[in-house]
Amino acid sequence: MDTKFNPSNIEQALYQAWEEKGYFKPAGQGDAYCIMIPPPNVTGSLHMGHAFQQTIMDALTRYKRMDGHNALWQMGTDHAGIATQMVVERKLAAEGQPDRHQLGREKFIDKVWQWKEESGGTITRQMRRLGNSLDWTRERFTMDDGLSNAVKEVFVRLYQDDLIYRGKRLVNWDPKLQTAISDLEVENKEKQGSIWHLRYPLADGAVTKDGKNYLVVATTRPETMLGDTAVAVNPADERYQALVGKEIILPLVNRRIPIIADDYVDQEFGTGCVKITPAHDFNDYDVGKRNNLPMVNVLSPTAEVVAQGEVYYADGTANNEFSADIPADLQGLDRFAARKAIVEQFEAAELLEKIEPHTNKTPYGDRSGVVIEPYLTDQWYVRVEQMAKTATEAVENGDIQFVPKQYENMYFSWMRDIQDWCISRQLWWGHRIPAWYDEQGQVYVGRDEAEVRKQYQLDDTVALKQDDDVLDTWFSSALWTFSTLGWPDNTEDLKTFHPTDVLVTGFDIIFFWVARMIMMTMHFIKDENGKPQVPFKTVYVTGLIRDDEGNKMSKSKGNVIDPLDMIDGISLDDLIEKRTGNMMQPKLAAKIEKRTRKEFADGIEAHGTDALRFTLAALASTGRDINWDMKRLEGYRNFCNKLWNASRYVLMNTEGQDCGQDGGELDYSLADKWILGRLQQTVQSVRGHFDQYRFDLLAQNLYEFTWNQFCDWYLELTKPVLNSGSEAQQRATRKTLVTVLETLLRLMHPVMPFISEEIWLKVAPLAGVNASTIMLQPFPSFQADKIDESAIADVEWLKTFILGVRNIRGEMNISPNKPLSVLVKNVSTSDQNILDQNDSFLRSLAKLDDIKVLADDQKGPASATAYVGDMAILIPMAGLIDKDAELARLKKAIDKNEKDLQRVAGKLKNEKFVNNAPAAVLQKEKDKQAEFEQALNKLKQQYDEISAL
């Protein structure tokens, strides 16, 4: 092995070999285990969220693969409708090519496919760098032929079951992209704005209780008043009860609209009067439907005031009875210009009561960056109420379990108050809706035009035009677990791997993706008994990766860290350029540069993939957001170096030596028996943490065993045997070294695939294993018979003895290389046996000249003292001690013990604790109290002895 661990020398070569040799494919043997990757956008690049979740998925897959399962981690990417269309449109503009409207639909779609082939693989190349053991031979794309057929099949069947319909409803509308968007694509930002208080004159001479001939309404969007169809008050509000049923004259348009009563109105807020604009506000839309109000749309798809308001009944059908004239001077104005003009006209008419500053939650399109409008438009919808009921029951009865469990509540709250799902988007890139219209607007749904003509008996004289809209990308993603496995065909893959086992995802898409997958899967996939099949058995919900201050990582904040930069390293200048390049705001760029220089003065060093993955696992406390910590990453890079150097020690002492694989007498030392037992305890705990998704505890166990037990203690304990032990003892120790390291590498492999493979290939032959990869070796199984409890107890005794001596050396500033003579007192039979059997270990590791046992009644010289249970270790201080320093040390120890004693005594004086604690817990606290009292007495006695020197 090289003298230094260099990840860049091994990672990419190893990964290429794994992929070329087909190690990521299912074995075809054992119980099936399947994870579906949440398909990253084809436009995307690897970010910390991907790295975090994919580390967990890969670790689980590698663990199950090694544990004998027929494991599949299914790869795929999402076509990302809006994002991809925007990328290609920007590319065309930058290259001076015709835009999509000039190209036309077919040629533009060709351009998108061309971009996808040339540039769409960025994230998949980056995912390979992370060590992901996905079966790339099965890679799917949501727009490939198979998934496109599945999408059409689902749409047609849902339509035939009367679960898909077309209707005029209110949606989130992006005026720049001119499409409906989902709630997940809306970013609510706090913006300083105004709230305008407008006077609406009462009709027919009516007056309020206080004698006014108008009502005052408050609005943050005055331009929508052109579409008002009522003013609402609370039915319990005595101020306005007499006015309910009367009308006001809507200013500017002189439209008579009613005053209605609705519980939606908060009578304590403002004047208690609310303008109702059903076509331009989601809450007003609900009020309008409850009260059968007309819905007047006053804005165009580009958010300009229309020449004539479009009026609809509450059911979305056209209303030709209601007048919706728009003043000529407002027609064609942009919504914000119209706002300004309307406020000016209210002021001129003395109908502007007042203007107040107001902080608004304003919805923005996360892609376009413009303010989103609630907009009344024709869209396709899925009726989901019944599907949601079935999907809710699957979680209630435990067929699907959330980890952590509290996320079930978030799921239930959405599912029990679910609305029909808007599935159409006004884009070109995506699955085009399989519906055709004749010249009269009659709709026909089928898998293709030929099927439509045959099914509806339409000959070639009937002109048909396919719907221009495409389906929401979440629609195709909702079919992910079964469409990727070949549905609608009943393939062997579908029968083998479905339902899948675990879905790893973030809480923010529990509704948008997780819930919809459950609904769609249970509707379409049934087992042999006709029971709806779940898409997965477990949903493991991760937290978000935040920066070191707990802020969400974002480009605008300049706090994003690229996972690949942590793997490969990046200079400060390149990091600054990466964070600020192409930024249009110089002040923001300067702020980000300043932050970056402060945070990464020397850039980011290379840490390698294994250190990054181990850090992510170690930080993965269930369900919690993670504050990224570069120091933890540096620490785990050191951990990789520690493992590398320990492995070099093992190889240097075993290669070309007799390691007991070919027989021969084996005389295992106490240390050998101890480390083999500790290894089995670690195997047991790591397996348990894998099965409970506690990657933080799993990493903690691996770290503690590797660094503290194996490297710091066991390797030291082998030196006396390897230097001067008998042939049988050396053979046994060599075998133990190789056995423990080889097993440990298999235990580590799911989380740290590269370093474990690289070392294992050198160690495995010494352990009698001839194989080409660690990936396909069995994951270690817990073997209780390998645990020698007495050996573990004895070595822990020895460790306490050695640490006691080392602590005294440190506190008394005695050189670690200076041989010492020690005295021991209060020695039990058990203590004596351990001392006799391990004299050479103690002398070697504690650097001792002599160990002398004092009789119980024999008083030793003034000494620095440490304890192993009741046994005292005395290091005579003559010529060694700094009296003041030793007294200070003892005073510190006494203070600590007194605090510990007070804490336990306080618990035992607490009646509530004493009355409610289980007997075992109570006894444990009493035992602690006795231990602290005993230790305190010993320390005080020692303090008195030193004081008397």
WOCOR-V767849 format. One record per helix or strand of 2 or more residues. SS is the DSSP state (H for helix, E for strand). FROM is the first residue (numbers start at 1). TO is the last residue. If there is no record, write none. Layout:
ss/from/to
SS/FROM/TO
SS/FROM/TO
This chain:
ss/from/to
H/7/9
H/11/20
E/32/36
E/40/41
H/48/66
E/70/78
H/81/94
H/100/103
H/105/119
H/122/129
E/135/141
H/145/160
E/164/174
E/179/181
H/183/185
E/186/202
E/214/219
H/222/227
E/230/233
H/241/243
E/247/250
E/255/261
E/273/276
H/282/290
E/295/299
E/304/312
H/328/330
H/335/348
E/352/365
E/373/382
H/385/396
E/401/403
H/407/415
E/421/422
E/424/425
E/435/437
E/443/445
H/449/456
E/465/466
E/470/471
H/473/477
H/480/483
H/492/497
E/500/506
H/507/524
E/536/542
E/545/546
H/563/568
H/572/580
H/586/599
H/609/618
E/626/627
H/630/654
H/670/691
H/695/724
H/727/749
H/753/767
H/784/786
H/789/811
E/820/825
H/829/837
H/839/846
E/848/853
E/863/868
E/871/876
H/883/909
H/911/916
H/919/947
